[in-house]
Amino acid sequence: MSETNQTLLLSLKKYFGFSKFKGNQDEVIQCLLDGHDTFVIKPTGGGKSLCYQLPAFMSEGTAIIVSPLIALMKNQVDAIRGFATHDNVAHVLNSSLSKREIVQVKEDITNGHTKLLYVAPESLTKDENIEFLKTVKISFFAIDEAHCISEWGHDFRPEYRNLRSIFQRIGKTPIIALTATATEKVQEDIQKNLGMENSKFFKSSFNRENLFYDVRPKINVNKEIIRFVKQHPGKSGIVYCLSRKKVEEVAQTLQVNGINALPYHAGLDANTRSKHQDAFLMENCEVIVATIAFGMGIDKPDVRFVVHHDIPKSLESYYQETGRAGRDGGEGICVAFYSYKDIEKLEKFMQGKPVAEQEVGRQLLLETVSFAETSMCRRKYILHYFGETFNSDRCNKLCDNCKTPRNKVEGKEDVLLLISAIKESREKFKAKEIVNILIGEMTAMLNDYNSNTLSVFGKSKDKEASYWHAVIRQVVVSGMLFKDVETYGILKLNDMSRAFLEKPTSFMITEDHDYTNIDLVEAQSNQKSSVFDATLLAMLKELRKKVAHSQKVPPFVLFQDPSLEDMALQYPISIEELTHINGVGSGKASKFGKEFVDLIKIYVEENNIERPQDLVVKSIVNKSGLKVYIIQSTDRKLPLEDIASAKGLTMSKLVTEMENIVYSGTKVNINYYLDEVFDEDQQLEILDYFKEDAETDGIEEALKEFDGDFEEEELRLMRIKFMSDFAN
């Protein structure tokens, strides 16, 4: 062992307590200590932070660490202070500090106590900070999450583009740029923007051997997530959603289904975010439901699963987020739910942005679609995206496609036709246009180039466009074609494809997954197509009749038919489970439920019924806020018209919402409103009808009974009063 290596190892042991480096960490650190600009690409969990933390301790002065998130800075500083004897060895300088705290930070730096100063790029742009940093010894600049510099990066931050000029103002020192995800284009952008073209370059393999990649169709997604989490009891996991609203909805849905979950997004106040993050780190909560704001720099090694409720905007994002699973080398399951509808939503978000930005965004989305729909080894596809070759035999069935491979067919002739089409069209088109040429689909762009005169035009009318997209993906990954990034994905030939034209060889093609009918499947699955237990339903109806008779109320007052049908499908055997049934709230469940769950429990035991594992609360999340508002507003005796207007509802829609509330077992007091609409005799007449004469609670029958004396809306309002008074 060389003297240099020995010194590094001794320092590693002294400052961090480790006895060996991970991968090429020692080479990176030595390079920086030697005064060279250094560019590091390591996958999540590869030990990037140590590459600048250790040299900071070993160097004279203070290292400036540029970091994109306040939460990330806090986490890093806390971790360093845990290793050090004094807290002033590491500080943050950002908008979260008071003036007094800023003075203390600067004092510690001036006195030589602070080895690492974490700053946001926004803080570096302030003249007073630049002027201060000019006066102190800076050991080096480190740029964490360096992909933020590039427009092609998954988390582009315009403020990062100014770093080079700021560094020049402060003074010349070595720069180390680090990222966990960077394609060739992003790498070029980072080096060019920072003036690091001559930097020493270190890139580790992006293969995370312990991660299992799985893409599933987005059908009954909440139910599937609940099922998945319950199959992995006691394990930590992250569920990613694209919007804050969806984070809140999913977190609440998991909570009401017995899963210890918490939300995390930028819309929560800093205290709540910190509290939820700490709960996850301290294992006081199993699952964090989050936007991409969560996870950057979070060092929790035993995250066992990462679930994507929505497909991410780019493969970089996907790789970064899935990389938070299994950082200790143990189990890491990565499940993504995919529907092309999500892609269409993301495309809409791009409207109104500059054209170049739209083109970049669209290209990144296309790669995500390709990854989701491909049937080839997902590990091979990801690694190819990051410029790394990988033999799919090494996947060891750790992706869904390798675990259950699809049939392959000989594709030699089709590959030959594809390459011929690209050559004949003079390498001017992206995949979409090439496919249109092959299937004979004329477009405005193809018309401009007279593409219908090509010999290959319409040569493959018998095959679907989706098949040809699958062929293109697989040929690109094989290295026989490449997409020109600068022109947003135009297909180009290379030596391999030209050799193939001269001498075609065998090429096996796997058909892609077909997600085109996913929405139809979901719609069908959400219909009442599930067959309820007819025997149990008959028993429940008989019980309802008996209880109603004893209570001297019509049967529909207890539970409506759809609720009984749901009971005969879900088999609830406790009052708590009964509240998960459609149209049954906690009030109604506790008032009438005991005899019903007792009956179901006996029936389940006697008939050895295997009950569904997951009971998903329907509409509680979306409706709870509105429900509370309606109840509070009626308690305050606000006019119904005003309540409807405040929430942007029609009167009919408001009445529907109130019906849902009372049918679930909660009272709604609208007597104040009814007293202005009806006289006492009219109210008694309608109430007597529902109590004594009505066989069902149907409004059509009531309208016939009163033969035009009352409007439909009036009868619905009186039915709400009846259900409130007698059912709840």
SVG drawing of the C-alpha trace seen along z (x, -y; Angstrom):
<svg xmlns="http://www.w3.org/2000/svg" viewBox="-101 -43 105 67">
<polyline fill="none" stroke="black" stroke-width="0.4" points="0.0,0.0 1.4,-3.4 2.0,-6.1 -0.7,-8.3 -3.3,-5.5 -2.2,-4.9 -2.7,-8.6 -6.2,-8.5 -7.2,-5.4 -6.0,-6.8 -8.0,-10.0 -11.0,-8.0 -10.8,-6.1 -10.1,-9.2 -13.0,-11.4 -15.6,-8.8 -14.7,-5.6 -14.6,-3.5 -11.8,-1.1 -12.1,-1.0 -13.3,-3.1 -16.3,-2.2 -15.4,-1.8 -13.1,-4.5 -13.7,-7.0 -10.0,-7.1 -9.0,-8.0 -11.6,-10.8 -10.4,-12.2 -6.8,-12.1 -7.5,-13.9 -9.3,-16.7 -6.5,-17.0 -4.0,-17.3 -5.8,-20.4 -7.5,-19.0 -11.1,-19.8 -13.0,-16.6 -16.2,-15.3 -17.9,-12.4 -20.8,-10.3 -21.9,-7.7 -25.3,-6.0 -27.5,-6.7 -25.9,-5.0 -22.5,-5.0 -20.9,-7.3 -20.7,-10.6 -20.9,-12.7 -17.7,-11.3 -15.8,-12.3 -16.0,-16.0 -16.5,-15.6 -13.2,-13.8 -11.0,-16.2 -12.7,-19.1 -11.5,-17.8 -8.0,-17.1 -7.6,-20.6 -6.9,-24.0 -9.8,-26.4 -13.6,-25.9 -15.1,-23.9 -18.2,-25.5 -20.9,-22.8 -23.6,-24.0 -26.8,-22.0 -30.3,-22.5 -32.5,-21.8 -32.6,-23.2 -33.8,-19.8 -30.9,-18.1 -28.4,-20.6 -29.8,-20.1 -29.6,-16.3 -26.0,-16.4 -24.9,-18.9 -26.6,-16.8 -24.8,-13.7 -21.3,-15.4 -21.8,-16.9 -22.6,-13.3 -19.0,-12.3 -17.3,-15.5 -16.5,-16.7 -17.8,-20.2 -21.0,-21.4 -19.3,-24.4 -17.3,-22.1 -20.3,-22.2 -22.8,-25.0 -25.6,-25.9 -26.0,-29.4 -29.4,-29.9 -32.7,-31.7 -33.8,-29.7 -31.2,-31.4 -31.8,-34.5 -29.4,-37.5 -27.9,-36.4 -27.3,-32.9 -25.7,-34.2 -23.2,-36.3 -22.3,-33.2 -21.7,-31.1 -19.4,-33.8 -17.5,-34.1 -16.9,-30.3 -15.6,-30.4 -13.3,-33.4 -11.9,-31.6 -11.1,-28.5 -13.6,-26.2 -15.9,-25.4 -14.6,-22.9 -17.9,-22.5 -20.3,-25.3 -23.5,-24.2 -25.1,-27.0 -28.0,-27.2 -27.1,-28.7 -29.5,-31.6 -27.5,-32.5 -24.2,-32.5 -25.6,-35.2 -25.9,-37.7 -23.1,-40.3 -22.6,-40.4 -21.9,-36.6 -19.6,-36.8 -17.6,-39.7 -17.4,-37.8 -16.1,-34.5 -13.4,-36.5 -11.9,-37.3 -11.6,-33.7 -9.6,-30.6 -11.7,-28.4 -10.3,-24.9 -12.5,-23.9 -16.0,-24.2 -18.3,-21.2 -21.5,-21.1 -23.8,-18.4 -26.7,-17.2 -24.8,-18.8 -27.4,-17.6 -29.4,-20.6 -27.1,-22.7 -28.4,-21.0 -31.7,-21.6 -31.5,-17.9 -31.2,-17.0 -34.3,-15.8 -34.2,-18.6 -33.0,-21.7 -32.4,-24.8 -31.6,-28.0 -29.7,-29.4 -27.1,-26.6 -26.1,-28.2 -24.5,-31.2 -22.2,-29.2 -19.1,-29.5 -19.1,-33.3 -19.7,-33.4 -16.8,-31.0 -14.6,-33.2 -15.6,-36.3 -14.8,-34.5 -11.4,-33.2 -9.8,-30.3 -9.9,-27.0 -10.5,-23.3 -14.1,-22.4 -15.7,-18.9 -19.1,-18.3 -21.1,-15.3 -24.3,-13.7 -26.1,-10.3 -27.7,-10.6 -26.2,-11.9 -26.6,-10.9 -23.8,-11.9 -25.7,-15.1 -26.0,-16.1 -22.4,-15.3 -21.4,-17.6 -23.7,-20.4 -22.2,-20.2 -18.6,-20.3 -19.1,-23.1 -21.1,-25.3 -18.6,-25.0 -15.6,-25.3 -14.5,-21.8 -13.8,-20.3 -10.3,-19.3 -11.4,-17.9 -10.6,-14.4 -13.6,-12.2 -14.8,-9.3 -17.8,-7.2 -19.0,-4.2 -21.3,-1.5 -25.0,-2.4 -26.1,1.2 -27.8,1.7 -27.7,5.5 -30.1,5.8 -33.0,3.8 -36.0,5.5 -37.7,3.4 -41.4,3.9 -43.8,1.9 -47.5,2.7 -50.6,1.4 -52.3,-1.4 -55.6,0.4 -57.1,-0.1 -53.8,-1.7 -54.6,-2.5 -55.9,1.0 -52.8,2.5 -50.5,0.2 -52.3,1.2 -52.1,4.9 -48.4,4.5 -47.5,2.7 -49.5,5.2 -47.5,8.0 -44.3,6.4 -45.3,5.8 -42.8,3.9 -40.7,2.7 -39.9,-0.9 -41.0,-2.3 -41.6,-5.4 -44.6,-6.0 -44.0,-8.8 -46.8,-10.9 -46.5,-13.8 -48.8,-16.2 -49.2,-17.5 -52.9,-16.8 -52.3,-13.2 -49.8,-12.8 -52.4,-13.8 -55.1,-11.6 -52.9,-8.5 -51.4,-9.1 -55.0,-9.3 -56.1,-6.2 -53.2,-4.2 -53.9,-5.5 -57.6,-4.5 -56.5,-1.1 -54.3,-0.5 -51.0,-1.5 -48.7,-3.9 -48.1,-6.5 -47.3,-10.2 -47.3,-12.7 -44.3,-14.9 -44.4,-17.7 -43.2,-21.3 -46.7,-22.6 -46.4,-21.5 -44.7,-23.9 -41.1,-23.3 -41.8,-22.0 -44.3,-19.3 -41.9,-18.2 -39.0,-17.9 -41.3,-16.0 -42.5,-13.6 -39.0,-13.0 -37.7,-12.3 -40.6,-9.9 -39.6,-7.9 -35.9,-7.9 -36.6,-6.9 -39.0,-4.1 -42.0,-5.7 -43.8,-5.5 -43.6,-2.7 -44.4,-4.6 -43.7,-8.1 -46.0,-9.3 -44.1,-12.1 -43.4,-14.2 -39.9,-14.2 -39.1,-16.9 -38.5,-13.9 -35.4,-11.7 -32.6,-13.8 -29.7,-13.1 -31.8,-11.2 -29.5,-8.5 -31.9,-5.7 -30.2,-2.5 -33.0,-0.1 -35.8,-1.5 -37.1,1.8 -39.5,0.6 -40.1,-2.4 -43.5,-2.7 -44.3,-5.1 -48.1,-5.9 -47.4,-8.0 -44.8,-7.4 -42.0,-10.0 -41.1,-12.7 -37.8,-11.2 -35.7,-8.0 -33.2,-10.1 -35.9,-10.9 -37.0,-7.2 -33.4,-6.0 -32.7,-8.6 -35.9,-7.8 -35.7,-4.0 -32.1,-4.3 -33.3,-5.2 -34.3,-1.5 -31.8,1.0 -28.9,-1.3 -27.5,1.2 -27.3,3.9 -30.4,5.7 -33.8,6.1 -35.1,3.2 -38.3,3.6 -39.2,0.9 -42.8,0.9 -44.1,-1.7 -47.7,-2.0 -48.1,-3.0 -50.9,-4.4 -50.4,-6.5 -53.0,-8.9 -50.3,-10.1 -48.0,-10.8 -50.7,-12.9 -51.1,-14.9 -47.4,-15.6 -47.4,-16.7 -50.2,-19.2 -48.0,-20.7 -45.4,-21.5 -47.8,-23.7 -46.9,-27.4 -43.2,-26.7 -40.4,-27.7 -40.3,-25.5 -36.8,-24.2 -37.9,-23.3 -40.9,-21.5 -38.7,-19.5 -36.4,-18.4 -39.3,-17.5 -41.0,-15.5 -37.8,-13.6 -37.3,-12.7 -41.0,-11.6 -40.6,-9.4 -37.7,-7.6 -39.9,-7.0 -42.7,-5.6 -40.2,-3.3 -38.9,-2.0 -42.4,-1.4 -43.6,0.4 -40.5,2.4 -40.5,6.1 -36.7,6.4 -34.6,6.5 -35.3,3.3 -31.9,3.2 -30.3,3.4 -32.5,0.6 -31.7,-1.8 -28.0,-1.1 -28.0,-1.7 -29.7,-5.0 -26.8,-6.0 -24.2,-4.9 -23.4,-1.6 -23.5,1.8 -25.0,4.7 -25.6,8.4 -29.3,9.2 -28.2,12.7 -26.7,10.9 -30.0,9.5 -30.7,12.7 -34.5,12.3 -34.4,9.1 -36.9,7.3 -40.4,8.3 -39.5,8.9 -36.6,11.3 -38.7,13.0 -41.5,13.7 -40.0,13.3 -42.3,12.8 -41.9,14.8 -39.3,13.7 -39.6,13.9 -37.0,13.7 -36.7,10.0 -33.9,10.1 -36.0,9.0 -37.8,6.3 -34.5,4.8 -33.2,4.8 -36.3,2.9 -36.0,0.4 -32.3,-0.4 -33.1,-0.7 -35.9,-3.2 -33.6,-5.4 -30.9,-5.3 -33.3,-6.0 -34.8,-8.9 -31.3,-10.3 -31.3,-10.1 -33.7,-13.1 -36.4,-11.6 -37.2,-10.6 -38.7,-7.2 -42.4,-8.4 -41.8,-9.5 -39.8,-6.4 -42.7,-4.2 -45.2,-6.2 -43.0,-5.6 -43.0,-1.9 -46.8,-1.6 -47.6,-4.0 -49.1,-6.7 -48.8,-10.1 -48.2,-13.2 -47.5,-16.8 -43.8,-16.4 -43.5,-13.3 -45.4,-15.2 -42.9,-18.1 -40.1,-15.5 -42.1,-13.6 -41.6,-10.5 -44.3,-8.6 -41.9,-8.2 -39.5,-6.1 -39.3,-2.4 -39.9,-1.5 -43.0,-3.6 -45.9,-1.4 -43.8,1.8 -45.2,2.9 -48.9,2.0 -49.7,5.4 -47.9,4.5 -49.0,2.2 -47.1,-1.0 -46.5,0.3 -44.6,3.3 -42.2,1.0 -41.6,-1.2 -40.6,2.0 -38.2,2.9 -36.6,-0.5 -36.1,-0.5 -34.5,2.9 -32.2,2.1 -31.1,-1.2 -30.3,0.6 -28.3,3.2 -26.1,0.4 -27.0,0.8 -28.7,-2.7 -28.4,-5.8 -30.6,-8.7 -29.0,-12.1 -29.7,-14.0 -28.8,-17.4 -31.6,-17.0 -34.0,-15.7 -33.9,-12.1 -33.3,-11.8 -32.3,-8.2 -28.8,-7.8 -26.9,-4.9 -23.4,-3.8 -20.8,-1.2 -22.9,1.7 -26.1,0.8 -24.1,0.3 -22.5,3.7 -25.9,5.3 -27.1,3.8 -24.3,5.5 -24.6,8.8 -27.9,9.3 -27.7,11.6 -30.3,13.1 -32.0,10.5 -34.6,11.7 -37.5,9.3 -39.7,9.3 -43.1,7.7 -43.8,4.8 -46.3,4.7 -49.6,3.3 -51.1,0.6 -53.4,-0.9 -56.6,0.6 -55.6,0.0 -58.3,-2.7 -61.0,-0.4 -59.8,2.4 -59.9,0.1 -63.4,-1.2 -64.6,2.4 -62.9,3.4 -64.5,0.4 -68.0,1.5 -70.1,3.7 -68.9,6.7 -67.6,8.4 -70.2,11.0 -71.4,10.6 -72.4,13.6 -76.1,14.0 -76.8,16.4 -75.3,13.9 -77.1,11.0 -80.5,12.7 -79.6,13.3 -78.6,9.7 -81.9,8.5 -83.8,10.7 -81.9,9.4 -82.5,5.8 -86.2,6.4 -86.3,7.9 -84.3,5.1 -86.3,2.4 -89.5,4.0 -88.2,3.9 -87.1,0.3 -90.4,-0.6 -88.7,-2.2 -88.6,-1.2 -85.7,1.2 -83.9,-1.3 -83.4,-3.5 -80.9,-1.0 -78.8,-0.2 -79.5,-0.7 -79.2,2.2 -75.8,1.1 -74.4,1.2 -75.7,4.7 -74.3,5.8 -70.9,4.4 -71.1,6.3 -71.8,9.5 -68.7,8.8 -66.2,7.6 -67.4,9.7 -66.8,7.1 -66.6,8.9 -66.0,5.9 -67.6,2.5 -64.4,0.8 -64.4,2.9 -68.1,2.1 -67.2,-1.7 -65.2,-0.8 -68.4,0.3 -69.9,-1.9 -72.5,-4.2 -71.8,-3.3 -70.3,-5.9 -69.1,-5.3 -72.4,-6.6 -74.6,-4.2 -72.1,-1.3 -72.2,-1.8 -76.0,-2.3 -77.1,0.6 -74.0,2.6 -73.5,5.2 -76.1,7.7 -74.9,7.5 -71.2,8.1 -72.1,10.9 -74.1,12.6 -71.3,12.1 -68.7,13.5 -70.7,16.7 -71.3,17.1 -67.6,16.6 -66.5,19.2 -69.2,21.8 -68.4,21.6 -64.6,21.1 -64.8,17.9 -61.5,16.4 -62.1,12.6 -60.5,9.9 -57.3,8.6 -57.8,5.0 -60.7,2.8 -60.2,-0.5 -62.2,-3.5 -64.1,-4.9 -64.3,-8.7 -63.4,-9.5 -60.3,-11.4 -61.8,-13.5 -65.0,-14.2 -64.0,-14.6 -63.2,-18.3 -66.4,-19.1 -68.4,-16.9 -67.0,-18.9 -67.7,-22.2 -71.4,-21.2 -72.0,-20.0 -70.4,-23.1 -72.3,-25.5 -75.7,-23.9 -74.9,-24.0 -74.4,-27.8 -77.8,-27.8 -76.3,-29.3 -78.7,-29.4 -78.1,-26.3 -77.7,-28.5 -74.8,-30.2 -73.1,-26.9 -73.4,-25.7 -72.0,-28.9 -69.0,-28.9 -67.9,-25.5 -68.8,-26.0 -71.7,-23.5 -75.1,-23.5 -78.0,-23.1 -78.6,-19.6 -75.0,-18.6 -75.1,-20.0 -78.2,-18.0 -76.4,-14.9 -73.5,-15.6 -75.9,-16.0 -77.6,-12.7 -74.2,-10.9 -73.6,-12.3 -76.9,-11.2 -76.8,-7.8 -73.4,-7.2 -74.9,-7.8 -74.2,-11.4 -77.0,-13.9 -77.4,-17.1 -79.7,-19.7 -81.5,-21.6 -84.8,-22.3 -84.1,-26.0 -84.1,-25.9 -87.1,-23.6 -89.2,-25.7 -88.9,-28.5 -89.9,-26.2 -92.7,-24.1 -95.4,-24.6 -95.7,-22.2 -98.5,-20.1 -96.5,-19.6 -93.5,-18.4 -95.6,-16.0 -97.3,-14.7 -93.9,-13.9 -92.4,-12.4 -95.4,-10.1 -95.0,-8.9 -91.4,-7.9 -92.0,-6.4 -95.3,-4.5 -96.1,-4.1 -92.9,-4.0 -91.5,-0.6 -88.2,-2.2 -86.6,-5.6 -86.8,-6.2 -87.7,-9.7 -89.5,-8.5 -92.1,-6.7 -92.4,-9.7 -93.1,-12.0 -95.8,-9.6 -97.3,-9.5 -97.6,-13.3 -98.6,-13.7 -96.9,-17.1 -97.6,-18.7 -93.8,-18.9 -90.7,-19.3 -88.0,-16.6 -85.5,-18.8 -88.1,-19.5 -88.7,-15.8 -85.0,-15.1 -84.5,-17.7 -87.3,-16.2 -85.8,-12.7 -82.5,-14.1 -84.5,-15.3 -86.2,-11.9 -82.9,-10.0 -81.3,-12.4 -84.2,-12.1 -84.9,-8.3 -81.8,-6.6 -79.0,-8.5"/>
</svg>
